[in-house]
Amino acid sequence: ITGKKVRFRSPELIYEEVKLLRDSFGFEAIYFLDDTLSVSKDYVKNICLIMKELGMLWGAQERVNTVSASNLRDMAKSGCVQLDFGIESGSNRVLNEIAKKNITVEQSLSSQRLVKSFGIRTFSNFMIGFPTETRKEMGDTFKLAKKIKSDEYIFAILMPIPGTPIWDMVNPDIPPDRMSEMNFFGGELVDLYNRSEVKNLERVRTKFTNSLYIRSRFRKLLFYPRFLFKLSKKNFSRLPNRIVIDLLYEINLAKGQMIYTLKNIKPLRKAVRSIKRNLYKRSY
């Protein structure tokens, strides 16, 4: 979609823009949305120098086959607190024959251990529902997620994008006016493009997410106080507000997760519908 050319922004522009966010708007942290930050060693080095000079915390996206100890050392010293990875699958076949990631499960494991050794949080993105993906391969993805012990997880359902090889492989019969309804977390259109062995992908995604939810929250409680202190050390007056905001976020996240889970339990859904019908009859 975006082609194969890579364009880098100049260190001078990055410095000026990040400095503007810090000085004019009070930003204390920033996240770089580069697909792969360490695709160029010089680029990473410049980012680290900029962030260290500005004294801000930051995070970025990375690949499991490009991170190195030397880069991570510089990142940690310059204020990097989190790196996000597209782990995607626990099957080497899916990773390379279907997703064309050119990475291995072994690289996923070793890279996460390396990142954590420098005190940097990891955010792992997984995906289920690849064409021809078997039930066992999906289970291997969940096993890998447990083994990696990331600080944060996201399990998404494969969403084919027009113009990509996977779209051609799936060949979904989706009306043009409904394309915007596709998303990574489910919906009515999933069955139209699910070509995996497992049929109820939404339920599998919910099961995987819930199984690791408490584990990731516990890790966040262990790590977050240090992150919170770093973020607010220049302005302690903001600390109470940050704590309250984070607690509210966690409560709402847990509430939403619980509601979604309950809605996806068939016996419970039937019971709720039955109660609603009875209440409706009584009202007339």
N, C-alpha and C positions, 0 to 999 in steps of 0.2 A: 504493500500500500504506500509506504513512504520511500520506497526505493532502497538502494544499497549504499548511498553516499552518507557520510557522517560530517556534520558541520559543527564546529566548536565555537563557542562565544569567547571573546577575548577576556583575559583575566582582569583587565582594566574596567570593562563594562560590568562584569560580575561584582567586582569590588565596590564600584559606585552604587549599584542597585541595592546590594545587601546593606551597605552603610546607610543608604537612604531609609531603608526599612527600619533599621535599628535606631537611627537618630531622630527621624521624623514621626515614626509610628510606634516606637517602643518595643519592636520585635526583639525577643531574646533567643529565638531559635528559628531555623529555616530548614526546609526539606527540598532537596534537589531532585527533580523529576527526570533526569537523564535516564534513558533506558538502561545503560550500563556505565556507571561512573568511571570505572577503572579501565575502559577500553583504551585509554591513553595514559601512560605513566606521568607524562608531563602535565596533563590536565589535572590529574589527581593531586599532584604536588602543588600546583597553583591554587587549587581549591583549599587545600590544607593550610597553606601560607596565608591566604585571605581570611579564613575563618579563625585562625589562631590570632591574627592581628586584630580582628574585630571583636574577639572574645565572645563569640556566640556558639550555642550548641547547634548541631545539625544532624541530618540523616539523609540517606540516599538509597537508590536502587542499585543492586549488584547482581552479578552472575556467579554461580558456584565455581566456575572454571576460570575466573579472572582475578579473584581476590588473592592477595599475597601477604605474607607476614610483614614485609617492608612497608607496603601501602597501609596495612591495618595499623601498624605502629604509628605512622604519621597521622592517620585519621583519628586515632584515640587521643593523641597528644593535642590535636587541634580542636577537640570538642565534639567529635562524632559520637553519638549515643545510640544510633539505630541504623541497621542496614536491612533492606527488604530483598527477599530472594524469590524467584519463580522456581520453586522446587518441582511443582506440577504433579509428578507421578512417582510411584515406587517401583515402576517397571521400566527396565532399560529398553525393552521393545517399544513401549508406548512413547518413551522420551525421544527415541531416535528414528523409529520407522514412521510414527504418526505425527508427533509434535515437532519433529526436526529440531530439537533443542541442542543436539550435539554435546550432551552432558551425560553423566552416569550417576546412578544412585550412590556409588562410592564417593564421588566428588561432592555430592550434596551433604553427606555425613561428615566428611573431613573438613569441608569449608565452614560448616556451622560450628564445629569444635574449635577451629582456628579463630573465628570471629569472637566467640565467647571468651577465649583465652586472653583477649585484649580488653575485656570488660565492656564490649559493645553488644547491645540488645540485637536479637534477630527477629524478623517478621517473615514468616514462611507462607507462601501462597501455593495452595494445592488445587488441582482440578480433576474432576471426575466426568465420565461420560464421553470419553474419546471414542471415535469409530473403531469398532472391533475390540474394544477393551473388555476383558473378561471379568467375571466376579472375583476371581483370585487376584487379578492385577489391581482391582479396586481395593481389595483387602490389603494388598501389599503397600498401597499408598497410605492407608491408615496406619499400618505398622511402622512405616518410615516416619510418619508424623510423630508418633509416640517416641520413637527412638531418637529423633533429632532434638526433642525437648526445646522447641523454640519458645520465645517469650510471648509471641502472638501468632495466631493461626487464622487463615481464611481458607475455607473449602468452597470452591466455586464449581458450577456446572458448565461444561464446555458450551460456548455460544459461537457458532460459526459466523464468520464475517465475510460478506460478499467480496469476491476478488481474491480470496486466499485458497490455497490448495485444499484445506480442510472443508471449505464450503463446497468445492467441487466434489470432494469425497463423500460428503453427507448428502448433497443435492436436495435440500429441504424444499418442500412444497408450501412456501409461506407467501401469502398475498402481500404485495408491496405496501399496502396501507396498514399492515400489521407488523412490519419489520421493527418498528420502534418499541414493540412490546417485549422483544427478546431481552433477557438479562441473565446475569451470571448466577442467579440464585433460584431460578425456577420459573413458574408461571405456566399458563395454558399451552404455550407453544413448544414446550420442551419435548413432548412426544413426537412432534413433527420433525425434529432433527436429532433425536437420540438414536444413535446406531451402535450403542454398546450392548453388552449381554444383559445388563441390569436394567430393568424397566422403570422402577420408581426412584428416579435419581434425587428427587426432592427429599424423600424420606431418608435415603442414604446420607445425603449431605447433612441433614438435621442430626442424624445419629452420630456422625463423625464429629460435627461441631460441638454437640452437647457433651460427648465423651471427653473432650479435651478442654472444655470451657473452664471448669474449676481448676484444673491444673495450670492453665495459662494465667488465670486471675491470681492464683497463689504466687506464681513467679513474679507477677507484676507488683504485688505487695512487697515482695522482698527487694525488688530493684527500684521501685518507684520513689521511695523516700530519698534515695541518693539523687535521682534525676530531678525531683522536685526541689531539693536543696540547691543543686547546681543552677537550676532555672531561675530561682528567686533570690540568690545570694546578693544580688545587687540592689534588690528592693524588697526587703522583708515585709513591708506593709501589704504586699500582694499575696503573701503566703497563705493566710486564712482563706481568701477568696479562691485560690487555686485548689486548696484541699476540698472545699465545699463543692466546687464545680466538678472535680474529678469523682467525688463520691456520688453526686447526682447522676453523672454519666454512667458509672458502674451500676447503679441501681436501675436506671432505665434500660441499660443493656441487658441486665439479668431478667428484668421484667419482660422485655420484648422477646428474649430467647425462650422464656417459660411459656408465654402466650402462643408463640409459633409452634412450640413442641406440642402443647396441649391440643392445638387445632389440627395437628397432623396425626393424632391418635384416633383411628377409625371408631372404636367402641365409644369413645368420649364424644365424638362428633355426632354419632347416632343418638346418644343419650340426650345431648343438647337439643338436637332437632325434635326429638320426641317431647321433651319438656316444653319447647316453644309451641308445638302443635297443640298440646294439652292446654296450655295457657290461652292460646288463641281461641280454642273451642269454648273455654269457660267464660271468655269475655263476651261471647255472643249468646 
